[in-house]
Amino acid sequence: MTKELRRLSILMLLMFLALFGSTTWIQAVQADTLAQNPENRRALYDSYEVQRGSIIASGSAIASSVPSNDVYTWQRVYVDADMWAPVTGYINPVLGARTGLEAAMNQDLSGTAGSQFLGRIERILSGQPPRGSNVVLSLDTDVQRAAYDALGDLQGAVIAIEPSTGRILALVTSPSFDTNLLASHNTTEVNEVYDDLVADPAQPLSDRAIAGDLNPPGSTFKLVVASAALSTGEYTPESTLPNPASYTLPQSSSVVRNASGGTCGSGDTVTIADALRLSCNIPFAELAVELGDEVIRAEAERYGFNTSFEMPLISTPSSYPPNAEDPAALDDAQTALTGFGQGRVTATPLQMAMVSAGIANGGVVMNPRMVDRVIGPDLAVQQTYEDSEFGRALEEDLAEEMAAMMVANVSSGVASGARIDGVEVAGKTGTAENGPTRPYTLWFTGFAPADDPQVAVAVVVEDGGGQGQSGSGGTIAAPIAKQVMEAVLGR
């Protein structure tokens, strides 16, 4: 071989190795990044040209693909579409849109995830058509149905969590919509349906359980304030606070009153435990000022406030200001309002369920998740999602004290609507104000059984539950939570 030919051979070998290396890097290392790039039209087309995997709950597909007689090859079909809409979302080639788990788990469902590279090669070599993987959820169909039916036509949301793992058992929002209508390949029909949903003032496309326009949590936030007080080591459930019938906010002329209009029980003072059981505003406004906004904010953040969670659906952060978006500090008057979940504090049902779940789990808050595993077309488990801790909100002995106060709230307090025969339930109601004339926002959060927690739940009912300023969290939200807890407990 001549010197020139040898040099050319070496050059060709180096070029081949460079090409092989770059191709391997792109297809293996950068596969996930490229698949998520909105400019990558190939990934978009793949979503419609392959048979997408199913989304599975309780062993049955709630989203699957069937052959289509048009250019898109496959048609997405949803079971009990309205009930599962905030979970599955929809995928549509006409709108060029993906939402919910269809978006969050798109790479797995369409078979384009980097972890599925070898599986794709194997199917190509064996002559099998490309297929996506199945996504198995943590959500329980019976619990989801119970939450959906209990909420009914009310405007709001329900979420249920397994306290020890963070696994989401139910996620419902109302009003909802038929995802099948938005999965249609008929351009005219899809656009008409979508425009009507966007124009609907009830915002059916909004996932009120984890996002949307956040509500003040009302008295459910008293759990965070009480937790903050106990965590300082300076307070116990029996610590007392002044018990006036009205309270003028510091450096303000605004007056706060208890829901009863009078004092919080009899006596010149009231314990933290009784103030929580009777859900009195004034003692918690006083306690908030004593603690200060920095102590309350720190405790709120230990439960997850000011944090967005990826489940893999992404939640809107619940807020205890100031935060990155709201840097203005709270004065004493504003801090007093946050003591009973008013003012500038806002929350999702997810967040308030995490508060109850953290208390139920001995003070440890788990990261919420809604996917258990991903299963390939060959039924092999490709990925398993593990439980993980967000952090500790309070010590175990203090969590037990919080749980005892929440049990009293249900057994002999304002949350009696959540009682379950033969089961000790822990809970807290909330009735949040939204202005002088606007309807209240109604809340409940709690867990059961109190001595062996299997489920933590949060319910929000907007627009006063249709009763303006007459409804309460105890009469409307608590009974909804009761039905969800009963479904988990098999009662």
C-alpha positions in Angstrom: 0.0 0.0 0.0 1.4 3.4 -1.0 2.0 6.1 1.6 -0.8 8.2 0.0 -3.3 5.4 0.1 -2.4 4.6 3.7 -3.0 8.3 4.7 -6.3 8.3 2.8 -7.4 5.0 4.6 -6.5 6.5 8.0 -8.4 9.7 7.1 -11.5 7.7 6.1 -11.3 5.7 9.3 -11.1 8.8 11.4 -14.1 10.3 9.6 -16.1 7.1 10.0 -15.3 7.1 13.8 -16.2 10.7 14.1 -19.5 10.1 12.3 -20.2 7.0 14.4 -19.4 8.9 17.6 -21.5 11.9 16.8 -24.5 9.7 15.7 -24.2 7.7 18.9 -24.1 10.9 21.0 -27.1 12.3 19.3 -29.2 9.2 19.4 -28.3 8.0 22.9 -27.0 10.9 25.0 -29.0 13.8 23.5 -32.1 11.8 22.6 -34.3 13.1 25.5 -33.2 16.7 25.0 -33.9 16.6 21.2 -37.2 14.9 21.7 -38.4 17.7 24.0 -37.3 20.4 21.6 -40.5 22.1 20.3 -38.7 22.7 17.0 -38.1 18.9 16.5 -41.0 18.2 14.1 -39.9 14.5 13.8 -40.7 14.0 17.5 -44.1 15.7 17.0 -44.9 13.4 14.0 -43.8 10.4 15.9 -46.4 11.1 18.5 -49.1 10.6 15.9 -47.6 8.0 13.6 -46.8 5.4 16.3 -49.3 3.5 18.4 -49.0 5.5 21.7 -48.9 3.5 24.9 -51.8 3.4 27.2 -52.3 5.4 30.4 -53.4 2.8 33.0 -55.2 3.2 36.4 -56.2 0.2 38.6 -55.2 -2.2 35.8 -57.4 -0.7 33.1 -56.5 1.8 30.3 -58.0 5.2 30.7 -56.3 6.5 27.5 -55.4 4.3 24.5 -54.9 4.5 20.8 -57.1 2.9 18.1 -56.5 2.9 14.3 -57.7 6.0 12.5 -58.9 6.2 8.9 -57.1 9.5 8.3 -53.6 10.7 7.8 -52.8 10.6 11.5 -52.9 6.8 11.6 -54.0 6.6 15.3 -56.8 8.1 17.2 -56.5 8.7 20.9 -59.5 7.5 23.0 -60.3 8.3 26.6 -62.5 6.4 29.1 -64.6 8.4 31.6 -63.1 11.4 29.9 -64.5 14.1 32.1 -63.5 12.3 35.3 -59.9 11.8 34.2 -59.4 15.0 32.2 -57.1 16.8 34.7 -54.9 13.7 34.8 -54.6 12.4 31.2 -55.1 15.7 29.4 -55.3 15.2 25.7 -53.1 15.1 22.5 -54.3 16.6 19.2 -52.5 16.9 15.9 -55.0 19.5 14.7 -54.2 21.9 17.5 -50.6 20.7 17.7 -51.2 20.4 21.4 -50.5 18.1 24.3 -51.6 18.6 27.9 -51.7 16.6 31.2 -49.8 13.3 31.2 -50.1 13.2 27.5 -47.5 16.0 27.5 -45.6 15.2 30.6 -45.1 11.5 29.7 -45.0 12.0 25.9 -41.6 10.5 25.3 -42.5 7.3 27.1 -46.0 7.1 25.5 -44.6 7.8 22.0 -41.6 5.5 22.4 -39.1 8.3 21.9 -37.5 8.3 25.4 -33.8 7.7 25.5 -34.3 4.7 27.8 -36.3 3.1 24.9 -33.6 3.4 22.3 -32.5 -0.2 22.3 -36.2 -1.3 22.3 -36.8 0.8 19.2 -33.7 -0.8 17.5 -34.9 -4.3 18.4 -38.4 -3.6 16.9 -36.9 -2.3 13.7 -34.6 -5.3 13.3 -37.5 -7.7 14.0 -39.8 -5.9 11.5 -42.3 -5.0 14.2 -44.2 -1.6 14.0 -43.1 1.1 16.5 -45.1 1.3 19.7 -45.0 3.5 22.7 -44.8 2.3 26.3 -47.6 2.1 28.9 -47.7 4.5 31.9 -49.1 3.0 35.0 -50.5 5.5 37.5 -50.7 5.5 41.3 -54.3 6.8 41.1 -57.1 4.4 42.2 -60.2 4.3 39.9 -62.6 3.7 42.8 -61.2 6.6 44.8 -61.2 8.8 41.7 -64.8 7.9 41.1 -65.8 8.7 44.7 -64.1 12.1 44.5 -65.7 12.9 41.1 -69.2 11.9 42.2 -68.9 13.6 45.6 -67.8 16.9 44.0 -70.6 16.7 41.5 -71.6 19.9 39.9 -69.8 22.1 42.4 -66.9 24.2 41.2 -63.7 23.1 42.9 -61.2 20.2 43.2 -60.3 17.2 45.3 -57.0 15.5 45.8 -56.1 12.4 47.9 -52.6 11.3 48.8 -51.1 8.3 50.5 -49.2 10.0 53.4 -46.3 7.5 53.8 -45.4 7.5 50.1 -46.7 10.7 48.5 -48.6 8.6 45.9 -51.6 10.5 44.5 -54.7 8.3 44.8 -57.2 10.8 43.2 -57.1 14.1 41.4 -60.4 15.6 40.4 -61.4 19.1 39.2 -64.8 20.6 38.3 -66.1 21.7 36.0 -64.3 19.4 33.6 -64.5 18.5 29.9 -64.6 15.7 27.5 -61.1 15.1 26.3 -62.3 12.9 23.4 -63.7 16.1 21.8 -60.3 17.7 21.9 -58.6 14.5 20.6 -60.7 14.6 17.5 -59.0 14.9 14.1 -61.8 17.1 12.7 -60.3 20.6 12.5 -63.6 22.5 12.5 -65.1 20.6 15.4 -62.0 20.7 17.5 -61.5 24.4 17.1 -65.1 25.1 18.0 -65.0 23.0 21.1 -61.7 24.5 22.2 -62.9 28.1 21.7 -66.0 27.4 23.7 -64.0 25.9 26.6 -61.6 28.9 26.6 -64.5 31.3 26.6 -66.3 29.5 29.5 -66.1 31.7 32.6 -66.1 28.6 34.8 -62.7 27.7 33.3 -63.1 24.0 32.7 -59.6 23.7 31.2 -58.1 24.8 34.6 -56.7 22.1 36.8 -57.9 23.5 40.1 -56.3 20.7 42.1 -52.7 21.7 41.4 -52.8 25.0 39.5 -55.3 27.6 38.2 -56.2 30.8 40.1 -55.1 29.9 43.6 -57.5 30.5 46.5 -56.8 31.7 50.1 -56.7 28.6 52.2 -58.7 30.1 55.0 -58.6 28.3 58.4 -56.9 25.2 57.0 -53.8 27.3 57.1 -54.1 27.4 60.9 -52.5 24.0 60.8 -49.3 25.6 59.5 -49.4 28.4 62.0 -50.0 25.9 64.9 -47.2 23.7 63.6 -44.9 26.7 63.4 -45.7 27.6 67.0 -45.1 24.1 68.3 -41.8 23.8 66.4 -40.4 26.9 68.2 -40.4 24.9 71.4 -42.1 28.0 73.1 -45.7 26.8 72.7 -47.7 23.7 73.4 -51.3 22.9 72.5 -52.3 24.2 76.0 -50.5 27.5 75.6 -53.1 30.3 76.0 -53.8 33.5 74.0 -56.0 36.5 74.8 -59.7 35.9 73.9 -61.4 39.1 73.0 -64.6 39.3 70.9 -62.9 41.6 68.4 -59.3 42.3 67.4 -58.0 45.5 65.7 -55.1 44.7 63.4 -51.8 46.2 64.4 -51.2 49.7 63.0 -54.6 49.5 61.4 -58.3 50.4 61.9 -59.4 47.0 60.4 -61.2 44.7 62.9 -61.1 40.9 62.9 -63.9 38.8 64.4 -64.4 35.1 64.9 -67.0 33.4 62.8 -69.3 33.2 65.8 -69.2 36.9 66.3 -68.2 36.5 69.9 -65.3 35.1 71.9 -63.6 31.8 71.3 -65.5 29.9 74.0 -65.7 31.3 77.5 -62.9 32.8 79.5 -60.4 35.6 79.1 -58.0 33.3 77.4 -58.2 30.3 75.0 -55.7 27.5 74.4 -54.2 26.9 70.9 -55.9 23.5 70.9 -59.4 25.0 71.6 -58.8 27.8 69.1 -58.0 25.2 66.4 -60.9 23.0 67.4 -63.4 25.9 67.3 -61.6 27.5 64.3 -61.4 30.9 65.9 -59.7 33.7 63.9 -58.7 36.1 66.6 -56.4 33.8 68.6 -54.6 32.7 65.4 -54.2 36.3 64.3 -52.6 37.1 67.6 -50.4 34.0 67.5 -49.2 34.9 64.0 -48.1 38.3 65.1 -46.3 36.8 68.1 -44.5 34.3 65.8 -43.7 36.8 63.0 -44.0 36.2 59.3 -40.4 34.8 59.0 -41.2 31.9 61.4 -44.5 31.1 59.7 -43.0 31.3 56.2 -40.2 29.0 57.1 -42.7 26.4 58.5 -44.9 26.8 55.4 -42.0 26.2 53.1 -41.1 23.0 55.0 -44.5 21.8 54.0 -43.9 22.8 50.4 -45.2 26.4 50.1 -43.3 28.5 47.5 -42.2 25.3 45.7 -43.5 23.8 42.4 -43.8 20.0 42.3 -43.3 17.8 39.2 -45.5 14.7 39.6 -44.8 14.7 36.5 -47.7 17.2 36.1 -46.2 20.5 37.3 -48.0 22.3 40.1 -48.3 26.1 40.7 -46.5 27.0 43.9 -48.7 27.9 46.8 -47.6 31.1 48.3 -46.6 32.5 51.6 -45.1 35.9 50.7 -42.7 37.4 50.3 -41.2 35.1 47.6 -39.3 35.6 44.4 -42.5 36.9 42.6 -43.6 39.0 45.6 -40.6 40.5 47.4 -42.6 43.0 49.5 -42.3 42.2 53.2 -45.4 41.6 55.4 -46.2 44.1 58.1 -47.9 42.9 61.4 -51.4 43.5 60.1 -50.8 41.4 57.0 -49.1 38.7 59.1 -52.1 38.6 61.4 -54.4 38.0 58.4 -52.2 35.1 57.3 -52.7 33.6 60.7 -56.1 32.4 59.6 -55.3 31.9 55.9 -56.3 35.3 54.5 -54.5 38.2 53.1 -51.7 37.4 50.7 -51.4 33.6 51.4 -52.7 31.3 48.7 -52.8 27.5 48.2 -53.6 24.6 46.0 -55.5 21.6 47.3 -52.3 19.6 46.6 -50.5 21.8 49.0 -53.1 21.5 51.8 -53.2 17.8 51.3 -49.4 17.8 51.7 -49.8 19.6 55.0 -52.2 16.9 56.3 -50.1 14.1 54.9 -47.0 15.5 56.5 -48.6 15.6 59.9 -50.1 12.1 59.3 -46.6 10.8 58.4 -45.0 11.8 61.7 -43.9 15.2 60.4 -42.2 14.0 57.2 -43.5 15.5 54.0 -43.2 13.2 50.9 -42.8 14.5 47.3 -46.1 13.9 45.5 -46.1 11.6 42.5 -48.8 10.0 40.3 -46.8 7.5 38.2 -45.7 4.1 39.5 -43.9 2.7 36.5 -43.5 2.6 32.7 -44.0 -0.7 30.9 -42.7 -1.4 27.4 -44.7 -3.1 24.6 -43.1 -6.4 25.6 -44.5 -5.9 29.1 -41.0 -5.4 30.5 -40.8 -2.7 33.3 -38.6 0.1 31.8 -38.8 2.5 34.7 -40.0 2.4 38.3 -40.8 5.6 40.2 -39.6 5.6 43.8 -41.0 7.4 46.9 -38.9 10.4 48.0 -38.9 12.8 50.9 -39.4 16.5 50.5 -38.3 17.1 54.0 -39.3 17.1 57.7 -41.8 19.8 58.7 -41.9 19.0 62.4 -40.7 16.5 64.9 -42.6 13.2 65.4 -43.8 14.0 68.9 -45.1 17.4 67.7 -46.8 15.8 64.7 -48.7 13.6 67.2 -49.8 16.6 69.1 -51.0 18.2 65.8 -52.9 15.0 64.9 -54.6 15.0 68.3 -55.8 18.5 67.8 -57.1 17.7 64.3 -58.9 14.6 65.7 -60.7 16.9 68.2 -61.6 19.2 65.4 -63.6 16.4 63.8 -64.9 14.6 66.9 -66.0 17.6 68.9 -65.3 20.7 66.7 -66.4 22.4 63.5 -65.3 19.6 61.2 -67.9 17.1 62.3 -69.1 16.7 58.7 -66.0 14.5 58.1 -66.8 11.9 60.8 -66.8 8.3 59.8 -68.4 5.7 62.0 -65.8 3.4 63.6 -62.9 5.5 62.2 -60.9 8.2 64.0 -60.6 11.1 61.5 -58.3 14.1 61.8 -59.2 17.2 59.9 -59.5 21.0 59.6 -62.1 23.1 57.8 -61.7 26.5 56.2 -64.1 29.1 55.0 -62.1 31.8 53.2 -63.3 35.3 52.4 -62.8 36.8 49.0 -64.0 40.3 49.6 -67.1 42.0 51.1 -69.7 40.7 48.5 -68.0 37.7 46.8 -68.8 34.1 47.7 -66.6 32.3 50.1 -64.1 29.6 49.2 -64.8 26.4 51.2 -62.1 24.0 52.4 -61.4 20.8 54.2 -58.1 18.9 54.7 -57.5 15.9 56.9 -56.5 12.2 57.1 -57.7 8.8 58.2 -57.5 6.6 60.2 -55.7 8.9 62.6 -53.8 6.1 64.3 -52.8 4.4 61.0 -53.1 7.0 58.2 -53.9 5.5 54.8 -55.1 8.7 53.0 -54.8 12.5 53.3 -57.3 14.5 51.4 -57.9 18.2 50.5 -61.1 19.6 49.1 -61.7 23.1 47.8 -65.2 24.3 46.7 -65.2 27.7 45.0 -68.1 30.1 44.5 -69.4 29.4 47.9 -70.7 26.1 46.8 -73.6 27.9 45.3 -74.5 29.4 48.7 -72.7 32.7 48.4 -71.5 33.6 51.9 -73.8 31.2 53.7 -71.9 27.9 53.1 -69.0 26.7 55.2 -66.2 24.3 54.8 -67.7 22.1 57.5 -71.1 21.7 55.8 -70.0 21.4 52.2 -66.3 20.5 51.8 -66.0 18.1 54.8 -68.7 15.7 53.6 -67.0 15.4 50.2 -63.7 14.5 51.9 -65.5 11.9 54.0 -66.7 10.1 50.9 -63.2 10.0 49.5 -61.7 8.7 52.7 -64.4 6.1 52.9 -63.6 4.9 49.4 -59.9 4.5 50.3 -60.8 2.6 53.5 -63.3 0.4 51.7 -66.3 1.6 53.8 
